[in-house]
Amino acid sequence: MFQGRPKEITKALNGEWLITIATRYDFRDEFDFLSKVNCDIEIVKHREIRSKQANAYFHVLINKIAARIGGSDDDIKRDLVLKYGAIAKDSEGKPVGFMAPYGKGTGTVWKYVKMFDQRDVNGTLFNCYMCYKETHQMDTAEMARLIDGAIDEARELGIQTDTPEQLQKMKEQWAEYEAAHPRKYGDAD
């Protein structure tokens, strides 16, 4: 995936729509192959992916919260993601969820899930789960909401966090960094 901007749309004499996209990404190698086959094409508004700096600060908060209340960093992270994180969406923008038979584990299906209902289907009880994005899949706004939630939780526990001014400066630096260092789709932490 790469960034670009639709520039022009024209209807050809054969009825096809021709769309011109402006980008700084060198697409020639992919174009040579893809121009010979049918493709699934999706153009969506660009959203910045959060920076490693945001991720690092989030993990500092997780560690401080875990030290204060006990429990593992993984448990605290899971709780925060499920409370303040972003619901996962499919390629059509619909929320991702699933049903599993009552009593069955969900960890192998999706990392972050929250049960929201139980249903009887033909005499079998199922738990219904909503799926949440992993932190490396969150964009800037989603990560900021997650960090703000972690900050609120830390402050309620009497844990010192950065001042609002420091946090605002950090968010501005994240945005500047992301603008200068765009990530390709699928890059991990």
C-alpha positions in Angstrom: 0.0 0.0 0.0 1.3 3.5 -0.8 0.1 7.0 -0.5 -1.2 9.0 -3.4 -4.0 11.4 -4.5 -6.7 10.9 -7.1 -6.1 13.5 -9.7 -8.5 12.8 -12.6 -11.3 10.6 -13.7 -12.4 10.1 -17.3 -14.9 7.8 -18.9 -13.4 6.1 -21.9 -15.3 5.4 -25.2 -15.6 1.7 -24.2 -17.4 2.6 -21.0 -14.5 2.0 -18.6 -13.6 4.6 -16.1 -9.9 5.7 -16.2 -8.6 7.0 -12.9 -5.3 8.9 -12.6 -3.5 8.7 -9.2 -0.5 11.0 -8.4 2.1 9.4 -6.0 5.8 9.6 -5.2 5.9 5.8 -4.9 7.6 4.1 -7.8 4.9 1.7 -8.9 6.5 0.5 -12.2 7.5 -3.0 -11.1 4.0 -3.8 -9.7 2.3 -2.1 -12.6 4.1 -4.3 -15.2 2.6 -7.4 -13.5 -0.8 -6.0 -12.3 -1.7 -4.3 -15.6 -2.1 -7.8 -17.1 -4.6 -9.1 -14.5 -7.9 -8.1 -12.9 -7.2 -6.4 -9.5 -9.2 -5.6 -6.5 -8.8 -1.8 -6.0 -9.6 0.2 -2.9 -8.9 3.9 -2.4 -9.4 5.1 1.1 -8.5 8.3 3.0 -5.0 8.1 4.3 -4.6 7.9 8.1 -1.2 8.1 9.7 0.1 5.0 11.6 1.3 5.8 15.1 5.0 6.0 15.8 7.4 3.8 17.8 7.7 6.6 20.2 4.0 6.4 21.0 4.3 2.7 21.4 7.3 3.1 23.8 5.4 5.6 26.0 2.4 3.3 26.1 4.6 0.4 27.3 6.2 2.6 30.0 2.7 3.3 31.3 1.7 -0.4 31.2 4.8 -1.3 33.2 4.1 1.4 35.8 0.5 0.3 36.2 1.4 -3.4 36.4 4.0 -2.5 39.1 1.4 -0.5 41.1 -1.5 -3.0 41.0 0.3 -6.3 40.4 -0.2 -8.5 37.4 1.7 -8.9 34.2 2.3 -6.3 31.5 0.4 -8.4 29.0 -2.7 -8.5 31.3 -2.6 -4.7 31.8 -2.1 -4.2 28.0 -5.0 -6.4 27.2 -7.3 -4.6 29.7 -6.3 -1.2 28.3 -6.8 -2.3 24.6 -10.2 -3.7 25.4 -11.2 -0.6 27.4 -9.7 2.2 25.1 -8.6 0.5 21.9 -10.1 0.4 18.5 -12.5 -2.2 17.2 -11.1 -4.2 14.3 -12.8 -3.7 11.0 -12.8 -5.8 7.8 -12.0 -4.5 4.3 -15.5 -3.1 4.0 -15.3 -1.2 7.3 -17.6 -3.6 9.2 -16.7 -4.6 12.8 -15.0 -7.9 13.2 -16.4 -10.4 15.6 -17.1 -14.1 16.0 -19.0 -16.7 18.0 -17.4 -19.6 19.9 -19.0 -22.4 21.8 -19.4 -21.6 25.5 -16.3 -22.5 27.4 -13.9 -22.6 24.5 -10.8 -20.4 24.4 -10.5 -17.5 22.0 -6.7 -16.7 22.0 -6.0 -18.7 18.9 -8.7 -16.9 17.0 -7.8 -13.2 17.8 -5.5 -11.6 20.3 -7.8 -9.0 21.8 -11.5 -10.0 22.2 -14.3 -8.9 24.4 -17.4 -11.0 25.0 -20.6 -8.9 24.5 -23.4 -11.5 24.3 -24.3 -15.2 24.7 -26.7 -16.8 22.3 -28.4 -20.2 22.0 -28.1 -21.6 18.5 -30.0 -24.8 18.0 -29.6 -25.8 21.7 -25.9 -25.0 21.9 -24.7 -21.9 23.9 -22.3 -19.6 22.1 -20.3 -16.6 23.4 -20.2 -13.6 21.0 -17.0 -11.7 20.8 -15.9 -8.3 19.4 -12.3 -8.1 18.1 -10.0 -5.2 18.8 -6.9 -4.0 16.8 -3.5 -4.9 18.0 -1.5 -1.7 18.8 0.8 -2.0 15.8 -2.4 -1.8 13.6 -3.6 1.4 15.2 -3.4 4.8 13.5 -2.4 8.0 15.3 -5.8 8.9 16.5 -6.6 5.4 17.8 -3.2 5.2 19.6 -3.6 8.6 21.1 -7.0 7.5 22.5 -5.4 4.4 23.9 -2.5 6.3 25.5 -4.9 8.9 26.9 -6.9 6.1 28.6 -3.7 4.6 30.0 -2.7 8.0 31.3 -6.1 8.4 33.0 -5.7 4.9 34.6 -2.2 5.7 35.8 -3.3 9.1 37.3 -6.1 7.4 39.1 -3.5 5.1 40.7 -1.4 8.1 41.7 1.3 7.3 39.1 3.2 10.3 37.8 2.8 10.9 34.0 3.9 13.6 31.7 2.2 17.0 32.0 -0.5 17.9 29.5 2.0 20.2 27.8 4.6 17.4 27.5 2.0 15.1 26.1 0.8 17.6 23.5 4.4 18.2 22.4 4.9 14.4 22.2 1.8 14.1 20.0 3.0 16.9 17.7 6.4 15.2 17.4 4.6 11.9 16.6 2.7 13.6 13.8 5.9 15.3 12.4 7.8 12.0 12.5 5.0 10.1 10.8 4.7 12.8 8.1 8.5 12.5 7.4 8.6 8.6 7.8 5.5 7.1 6.3 5.1 3.4 6.9 4.2 0.9 4.3 1.1 -1.2 5.0 1.8 -4.2 7.2 4.9 -2.8 8.9 5.0 -4.0 12.5 6.4 -2.5 15.7 
